[in-house]
Amino acid sequence: MLVRDVMKSPVLSVGPEMTLEEAYRLLLEKGIRHLPVVAEGRLLGIITDRDIRLATSHLNPKGPCPGCTQVGEVMTKEVVTAHPLDPVEEAAFVMRHRKIGCLPVLEDGELVGIVTGIDLLDALLKLTGVTEPSGRLEVRLPDRVGELARLTGFLAGRGVNIHSLLSYPEEGEYVRAVVRVNTLETHLLAQDLREAGFEVLWPPKKPW
């Protein structure tokens, strides 16, 4: 999944001459938190609802003046951006590493979209298949060649279709696989997996 699959487009942007009061009213009206600042087709910066609140706080030495302070005076000028063809996991890594809430998306220098933390959560839901009726399996596998293929082959042999499969490394040379399948009878499937030698973490064994 790429950034272009989850980004919002077209993007609502403002000019640097807009006042903070006007920008904040626009944020509230549209129900958003980030506004790219653009002039003559070029991205100059970005301003957020938090930036405006801090700039107009009584704790600000310059004093609150939302009606006379312009966006260009408060905006973040060094903007971290993404490209439409960036993988969503790379965008998520950048946002987490930089501790920022959004990435304007540029293509050939033009602002074509914006991706936020909520967009990346939506991407996670799609990637895990949780939005579709399905059952969930979680299996711990040895981190060696062929183990994931053994799991998928086992499921295919029982006519089970995989909606999504995510895996990540664990300590101790193991890999955890989280699988969404086209059946809700996951307890029976888990029992068969355990009998075949798989370590199933979810669903747990039923108490008898």
Secondary structure, 3 states (H helix, E strand, C coil): CEHHHHCECCCCCECCCCEHHHHHHHHHHHCCCEEEEEECCEEEEEEEHHHHHHHCCCCCCCCCCCCCCEHHHHCECCCCCECCCCEHHHHHHHHHHHCCCEEEEEECCEEEEEEEHHHHHHHHHHHHCCCCCCEEEEEEEECCCCHHHHHHHHHHHCCCCEEEEEEEEECCCEEEEEEEECCCCHHHHHHHHHHCCCEEEECCCCCC
